[in-house]
């Protein structure tokens, strides 16, 4: 097994090839706000991070993957139902939170009159991190801030970090 997303398993075997086409892209962004005073220079404020976004492509060939249309249907179902699942690649979970499918682009080629399906389907999948418990995230963030600041022993700094998390 190469990885999984819910009941969708990415794998390569002698009977089936269902795997990532090339690379997987993971995007992490800081959440920054810019404050513009009437006079003076702007200031920036770090407010945590944005949700992680992952995108990848899957190429389904009827010669290597039995009934590629069924694999496509699984992803369509995830989009329709809003189901969220952890994304696991190799032995690594790609985030501490699960992901939700936000976009599936399909490129279908070579229609087969005999099977009534396309012989080649390329799927471009986009997932976004799904934080179902913001309180849990805030507690983890506060624990990280405390751990960082305990080395300095500055209680005022710890209180300041607590106020940022509470906002």
C-alpha positions in Angstrom: 0.0 0.0 0.0 1.3 3.5 -0.9 -1.4 5.3 1.1 -5.0 5.8 1.8 -7.8 8.4 2.1 -10.8 6.9 3.9 -11.8 3.8 2.0 -9.7 4.8 -1.1 -6.4 2.9 -1.1 -3.5 3.9 -3.3 -1.6 0.8 -4.3 0.4 -1.0 -6.9 0.0 -4.8 -7.3 0.0 -7.3 -10.1 -3.8 -7.0 -10.3 -4.4 -3.3 -9.8 -2.6 0.0 -10.2 -4.2 2.9 -8.3 -1.5 5.4 -7.3 -0.5 9.0 -7.4 0.6 10.1 -10.9 3.6 12.2 -10.0 4.0 14.5 -7.1 1.9 15.6 -4.1 1.8 19.3 -3.3 1.3 20.4 0.3 0.8 24.1 0.9 1.2 25.7 4.4 0.6 29.5 4.9 0.9 31.8 7.8 -2.2 33.9 8.7 -0.9 37.5 8.6 -3.0 40.6 9.0 -1.7 44.1 8.1 -2.8 47.1 10.2 -2.7 50.5 8.5 -2.7 53.5 10.8 -3.8 56.9 9.7 -0.2 58.2 10.2 2.9 56.1 10.3 4.0 52.8 9.0 1.9 49.6 8.6 2.4 46.8 11.1 2.0 43.1 10.6 0.5 40.6 13.0 0.9 36.8 12.9 -2.4 35.1 13.8 -1.6 31.5 13.4 -1.8 29.6 10.2 -4.2 28.9 7.4 -5.6 25.4 6.7 -3.2 23.0 4.9 -4.1 22.3 1.3 -2.9 19.2 -0.6 -3.2 18.5 -4.3 -2.2 15.5 -6.4 -3.1 13.7 -9.6 -4.1 10.2 -10.2 -4.0 8.5 -13.7 -6.4 5.6 -14.1 -5.8 3.3 -17.0 -8.3 0.5 -17.8 -5.4 -1.8 -18.6 -3.9 -1.4 -15.1 -7.0 -0.4 -13.0 -10.2 -2.4 -13.3 -13.2 -0.2 -13.9 -11.5 3.3 -13.5 -15.0 4.9 -13.4 -15.7 3.3 -10.1 -12.6 5.0 -8.5 -13.9 8.3 -9.9 -17.3 7.7 -8.3 -15.7 7.3 -4.9 -14.1 10.8 -5.1 -17.4 12.3 -6.4 -19.1 10.8 -3.4 -16.6 12.5 -1.1 -17.3 15.8 -2.7 -21.1 15.4 -2.5 -21.2 14.2 1.1 -18.5 16.4 2.6 -17.0 13.4 4.3 -13.5 14.1 5.8 -10.8 11.5 6.4 -7.1 11.4 7.3 -4.7 11.3 4.3 -2.0 8.7 4.8 1.0 8.4 2.5 3.4 5.6 3.3 3.5 5.5 7.1 3.0 9.2 7.5 -0.3 11.0 8.3 -0.2 14.2 6.3 -1.7 16.4 9.0 -2.8 16.1 12.6 -6.3 16.9 11.3 -8.4 15.1 8.6 -8.9 16.4 5.1 -12.1 17.2 3.0 -12.2 16.9 -0.8 -12.7 20.4 -2.1 -12.2 19.8 -5.8 -12.0 16.9 -8.3 -11.1 17.7 -11.9 -11.6 14.9 -14.4 -9.9 14.5 -17.8 -11.3 11.5 -19.6 -9.9 10.0 -22.8 -10.4 7.1 -25.2 -14.0 6.0 -24.8 -14.3 2.3 -25.0 -17.6 1.2 -26.7 -17.3 -2.4 -25.4 -17.0 -1.5 -21.7 -19.0 1.8 -21.9 -16.2 3.5 -19.9 -13.2 5.6 -20.7 -9.9 3.8 -20.9 -7.9 6.7 -19.4 -9.1 9.0 -16.6 -6.8 11.6 -15.0 -8.1 13.0 -11.7 -6.7 16.2 -10.2 -7.7 16.1 -6.5 -7.6 19.0 -4.0 -8.0 18.4 -0.3 -8.2 21.0 2.5 -7.5 20.4 6.1 -10.7 20.0 8.2 -10.5 21.2 11.8 -13.7 20.0 13.4 -12.5 21.2 16.9 -11.0 24.7 16.9 -10.7 24.4 20.7 -8.4 21.4 20.4 -6.2 23.3 17.9 -6.0 26.3 20.3 -5.0 24.1 23.2 -2.2 22.5 21.1 -1.1 26.0 20.0 -1.0 27.2 23.6 0.9 24.2 24.7 3.5 24.8 22.0 3.8 28.5 23.0 4.3 27.6 26.7 6.9 25.0 25.8 8.8 27.6 23.7 8.6 30.3 26.4 9.3 28.2 29.5 12.9 28.2 28.5 12.9 31.9 29.1 10.9 31.7 32.3 9.1 34.9 31.3 5.5 34.6 32.7 4.4 37.9 31.1 5.3 36.4 27.7 3.3 33.3 28.4 0.3 35.4 29.4 0.6 37.4 26.2 0.6 34.2 24.2 -2.5 33.0 26.1 -4.3 36.3 25.2 -3.5 35.8 21.5 -5.0 32.3 21.5 -8.1 33.5 23.4 -8.8 36.2 20.8 
